[in-house]
Amino acid sequence: MLKNIEHSRQENIFNPDIASIHEMVADIKKRKEVGIYYMKSWEREKLFREMGKEENSMMLL
């Protein structure tokens, strides 16, 4: 389901329920504040991954 939402395209729509979801996802993707929030969360996740790698390398010493 998440892959469908992320890669939603008009040619993948086969029924009215999927069409409704596609329209909602397309509308959300157009909103500037959603893009900003997504980028902030992506940066935060990247920081956490880097911190985890540092902790793991410290544990190996």
C-alpha positions, -999 to 999 in steps of 0.1 A, spaced: 0 0 0 28 25 9 46 18 -23 14 24 -42 10 57 -24 46 67 -30 46 58 -67 10 65 -74 4 72 -111 -28 77 -132 -22 46 -152 -22 24 -121 -58 33 -112 -82 4 -118 -112 12 -95 -130 41 -79 -115 35 -44 -79 36 -57 -89 68 -77 -101 84 -46 -69 76 -27 -48 87 -57 -65 121 -57 -59 126 -19 -23 117 -22 -18 140 -52 -33 169 -33 -12 162 -3 20 160 -24 13 194 -39 12 212 -5 44 231 3 41 225 41 40 187 35 72 188 15 89 209 42 78 185 70 89 155 49 124 169 44 127 178 81 117 143 91 141 128 65 170 149 79 161 138 114 161 101 105 194 106 87 209 121 119 196 92 140 211 67 116 244 84 118 243 86 156 235 49 157 265 41 134 288 61 157 275 43 188 280 9 171 316 18 161 323 30 197 311 -3 211 334 -22 188 365 -4 203 
